[in-house]
Amino acid sequence: MTLAAIISKPQKHELGTILPELRAWLAERGWSSILDQESAAYFVAGEVVGFSRAEMAGRKPDLVVVLGATARCWRRRGRLRIPMFRC
């Protein structure tokens, strides 16, 4: 199964709706997903595990979805050398 890492900008109330829909959309297409700690905070405690961004990189995702303004920072730092989709 292919793995998508989802990274979000904190304190964006609309992500409470977007993140569950995105995870369901990915799952329907055969993708598993992991969330950073900021993204996991939008779910009920214990429903989703949040990973540090370093842990996420160690899991070697096939795709990174960045929700918010963090894509530029990740590219500049070069932590992940994989496709990124930013919205």
N, C-alpha and C positions, 0 to 999 in steps of 0.2 A: 504494500500500500504506500502511496506517495504521501509525503508529509509537508504540510504548510505551517509555517510559523506566523502567528498574528501578533503584531506589535501595535500598541495604541498610545495616543497622546492622552495623558490623564485629564480628568475633569471635563469630559465632553459628554453631557447627559444623553445625547442621541445614540451613543455607543451601546447603551443598555438595550436598545432595540436592534441595532445593526449587528452586533457581535453574535447573538444567538442565530440570527438569520444567515449570517455568513458561514458559521460553523455547519449549519444544516445544509446549506447549498453545497459546501465542499464535500460533506459526507455523502450526499446524494450522488456525487460524481466519483466516489471511491477514494477520497482524500481523508486522511486523518489530520488533526490539527492540534497544535500546542499554542498556548497563550503566554505572553509575558505577564509579570505580576500586575502591571497596570490594567491590562485587559481582563484578567481574572477577577479583579475587584468589582467589575460590573455584574458578576454572577452571585447567586446566593452562596454564602460561605460553605465550603466543602463540596460544592457542585462541580467546580473546575479547579484544577491545580495550576497555579501560576509559576512560571520558571523565570529565573534571572536571564537576562539577555545573553550572558556568557554560557549558561547551561543550554539555552536554545541553540546557540551556534554549535555547541558540542554534539547536538543531536543530528546535525547535518541535514537541515530541511531542504526539500527540493524547490520550495518557493517561499518567499517572505512577503506577506501582505502588511503594509504599513498604513495605519489609519491615523492621519494627523501629520504633523510637520517633522517627524523624526527621520525620514528617509535620507535627507541630505547629511545628517550627522552620521548615519550608519555607513553611507557610501564613503564619506570622507575618512572615516576611521578604518575602513577596509576590513571590518570584522567578518563579514560574510561575502563570499564571492559567488553568489548565486542570483538568479533572477529575482527582482523585486517589483511588486506592483504597488504603487502608491495612489491613494485616493483621499 
